[in-house]
Amino acid sequence: MATTSSEAGVAIARRFELLRLSGRRALVPYITAGYPDGPRTIDLLAGLESAGADLIEVGVPFSDPMADGPIIQASSQRALANGVSFEGTLDLIRRARLGIPVVLFTYLNPLLSAGDGALERAAAAGAHGVLVTDLPVGADPHRESWLGGGPLAFIRLVAPTTPLERMREIAKHGSGFVYLISRLGVTGIRDALPPELPATVARLRAATTLPIAVGFGVSRPEHAAQIARIADAVVVGSAIVRAAGESVAAATRLASALRAAIDDA
């Protein structure tokens, strides 16, 4: 459901507080808007919510998604071929009318190309947060101020090799939650989680009071369970997108299995 700008930015914090009070961990699936096509994107969003997603990341299709692996790159190209743009992404979010928070997952270029009022339009469409993959802290203070002062929670990324003081700096300039990349490299399906992940999460815990979400390479229910024992949220992207390429039902089944694993962890 669409929210006013004043409500949008706090919805994610509210969701995590409710999860904390109930002793639960969040499931955060990622999808690419417009993949496999527009109508199935709406069905997919509804299916993921019904399967137990707590938040959903909706990727804005982009022609040069350098942080993404082959599965999400291919989904982005397909969505662009389907004619889905930044505004088209907002339209799909609006039409889905979800009852859970939505994080707009984007690169900086599509956001800037959307022009004045892009953040306000996103909030009006039903987005609650924004994550910009190629805008590290300190790279562009003017743009960061614009994002941080807007109506959406400004989600920041932390790499596993980030030193403690840098983690503190990143978290200080973000809101909603911190997205911890489990491994270096691009997104994609992996066989196992990095053995140093628990220590990395512990280091980030020492740097921030924001909830910690872990993603990149998470593809199986056992991965989700491992992360749920140490973090506040589990982000699953490539595996969900790959399943969505088969069918909405396949993606929903995977989300249900991930939800069950998280709850049993």
ChimeraX attribute file (.defattr): number of C-alpha atoms within 10 A of each C-alpha:
attribute: neighborCount
match mode: 1-to-1
recipient: residues
	/A:1	16
	/A:2	21
	/A:3	16
	/A:4	16
	/A:5	21
	/A:6	13
	/A:7	14
	/A:8	24
	/A:9	24
	/A:10	18
	/A:11	21
	/A:12	24
	/A:13	18
	/A:14	13
	/A:15	16
	/A:16	22
	/A:17	14
	/A:18	12
	/A:19	16
	/A:20	14
	/A:21	8
	/A:22	9
	/A:23	10
	/A:24	18
	/A:25	25
	/A:26	25
	/A:27	28
	/A:28	28
	/A:29	27
	/A:30	26
	/A:31	30
	/A:32	30
	/A:33	34
	/A:34	29
	/A:35	28
	/A:36	22
	/A:37	19
	/A:38	19
	/A:39	13
	/A:40	17
	/A:41	23
	/A:42	22
	/A:43	14
	/A:44	25
	/A:45	27
	/A:46	18
	/A:47	19
	/A:48	27
	/A:49	21
	/A:50	14
	/A:51	20
	/A:52	20
	/A:53	22
	/A:54	23
	/A:55	25
	/A:56	24
	/A:57	25
	/A:58	27
	/A:59	24
	/A:60	26
	/A:61	30
	/A:62	22
	/A:63	13
	/A:64	12
	/A:65	20
	/A:66	14
	/A:67	14
	/A:68	19
	/A:69	17
	/A:70	14
	/A:71	18
	/A:72	27
	/A:73	21
	/A:74	18
	/A:75	26
	/A:76	27
	/A:77	20
	/A:78	19
	/A:79	24
	/A:80	19
	/A:81	14
	/A:82	14
	/A:83	13
	/A:84	25
	/A:85	19
	/A:86	20
	/A:87	16
	/A:88	16
	/A:89	24
	/A:90	24
	/A:91	19
	/A:92	21
	/A:93	25
	/A:94	19
	/A:95	15
	/A:96	20
	/A:97	15
	/A:98	20
	/A:99	13
	/A:100	18
	/A:101	26
	/A:102	27
	/A:103	25
	/A:104	31
	/A:105	22
	/A:106	21
	/A:107	21
	/A:108	15
	/A:109	13
	/A:110	17
	/A:111	16
	/A:112	11
	/A:113	10
	/A:114	14
	/A:115	9
	/A:116	10
	/A:117	10
	/A:118	18
	/A:119	23
	/A:120	17
	/A:121	18
	/A:122	29
	/A:123	28
	/A:124	20
	/A:125	24
	/A:126	29
	/A:127	34
	/A:128	31
	/A:129	29
	/A:130	29
	/A:131	25
	/A:132	19
	/A:133	17
	/A:134	15
	/A:135	16
	/A:136	14
	/A:137	18
	/A:138	12
	/A:139	10
	/A:140	10
	/A:141	13
	/A:142	10
	/A:143	14
	/A:144	19
	/A:145	11
	/A:146	12
	/A:147	20
	/A:148	18
	/A:149	11
	/A:150	21
	/A:151	25
	/A:152	29
	/A:153	26
	/A:154	25
	/A:155	24
	/A:156	23
	/A:157	23
	/A:158	21
	/A:159	15
	/A:160	20
	/A:161	12
	/A:162	15
	/A:163	14
	/A:164	15
	/A:165	11
	/A:166	14
	/A:167	22
	/A:168	18
	/A:169	14
	/A:170	21
	/A:171	23
	/A:172	15
	/A:173	15
	/A:174	20
	/A:175	21
	/A:176	26
	/A:177	24
	/A:178	26
	/A:179	23
	/A:180	25
	/A:181	22
	/A:182	25
	/A:183	18
	/A:184	11
	/A:185	14
	/A:186	16
	/A:187	24
	/A:188	20
	/A:189	19
	/A:190	15
	/A:191	10
	/A:192	12
	/A:193	19
	/A:194	13
	/A:195	8
	/A:196	11
	/A:197	19
	/A:198	17
	/A:199	12
	/A:200	20
	/A:201	20
	/A:202	12
	/A:203	17
	/A:204	26
	/A:205	18
	/A:206	12
	/A:207	19
	/A:208	17
	/A:209	13
	/A:210	19
	/A:211	20
	/A:212	21
	/A:213	25
	/A:214	27
	/A:215	23
	/A:216	25
	/A:217	26
	/A:218	27
	/A:219	23
	/A:220	19
	/A:221	18
	/A:222	17
	/A:223	20
	/A:224	28
	/A:225	20
	/A:226	18
	/A:227	26
	/A:228	23
	/A:229	15
	/A:230	19
	/A:231	19
	/A:232	22
	/A:233	29
	/A:234	28
	/A:235	25
	/A:236	29
	/A:237	27
	/A:238	28
	/A:239	24
	/A:240	27
	/A:241	23
	/A:242	19
	/A:243	17
	/A:244	23
	/A:245	17
	/A:246	12
	/A:247	15
	/A:248	22
	/A:249	15
	/A:250	16
	/A:251	24
	/A:252	25
	/A:253	17
	/A:254	20
	/A:255	28
	/A:256	21
	/A:257	18
	/A:258	27
	/A:259	23
	/A:260	16
	/A:261	18
	/A:262	24
	/A:263	17
	/A:264	11
	/A:265	15
